[in-house]
């Protein structure tokens, strides 16, 4: 997904949250906060995308993980998220955490 599309979808998710709150639907905020608690290692933008696309998501995986699970997940829909490229020590730390969990 291109950066422009990510920005557009994230803005739409934020606008949806604001509109819901303005109309008195605080359960939408509760759902977003639940997603933030569940996926606390992800960026704000990714959490907004996850919560808007699949509010009941329980697991999130990167493209490589999805591809490695492709045979056992036939019929599952892959949702979009933004994944910045990391280099150096930060990339190694994230890769190590991914391999541990």
N, C-alpha and C positions, 0 to 999 in steps of 0.2 A: 504494500500500500504506500502510495506517495505521501510525502509530508503534508501537502495541501489537503489531501483527503482526510488524513488523520486530524489535522487542525479543524477541518469542517465538522467532522463527526464529533470531536470532543466539544466544540462550541455548541453543537446541537444538543448534546447530552447535558451540558451545563444550562443551556436555555430551557430544556425540558424540566430540569430540577427547579430552576427559579420559578417557572410558570406553575409548577405543581405546588410549590410552597406558597406562592402568592394567592393561589386558589384554595388554600387550606388543606392540602393533601400532604401532611407531614410524614405519612408512611413511605413516601418516595425518598425523603431524606433518610429515614430509618434504613431503607434498603441500600442506599448508597453508603451509609456508615457501616452497615454490615459487610458490604463488599470491601470497604477499606480495611476492616478488621481481618477479613479472610485473606486478602491479597496484599498485606502490608508491605511486602518487599517490592511491589510494583509501583510505577510512577502514577501520579494523580491522573494523567491523561489515560493511561492504560486501564486504571480502575474505572474511570468514567465510561470507557468503551466497553469493558467487560460487563459492568452493571447495566448499561443501556441495551446491549445486544442480548445478554443472557443473564437476567437478574438472579436466576437460581443456579448459576455456575458453582461447582464445587471444586473443580480443578482447572488449572490453566497450564498449558505447556507451550514450549517454543516449537518452531517449524521442524527442527530435527527430531524432536521427541514425537511429534505427530506423525512424521514420515516413518519413524521406526515402529510405531504402533498401527500403521495404516491397515495392515491385514486384520488385526483384531478389532478395529473400529469401523468396519465397513458400515456405511449408512449414517455415521455421525457427521454433523456439520461443523466445519472449522470456522470459528469467528475471527474477525480481524483485530489486530492490535498493532501498536507501533513498537518496534524494537530497535533502539539506537545501536550503532556499532560502538563497541568498547574495545580499547586496546590496552596493552600493558598489564599492570598489577590489578586493576579493577576487573578486567576481563578474566584474569586467572582466578581471582577470588570468587567471582560469580560461577565460573565453570566448576570450581572445586565444590561450592555449595550445591550445585545442580547434581554433581556426581555423588555427593553424600546422601541426598534426599531422595 
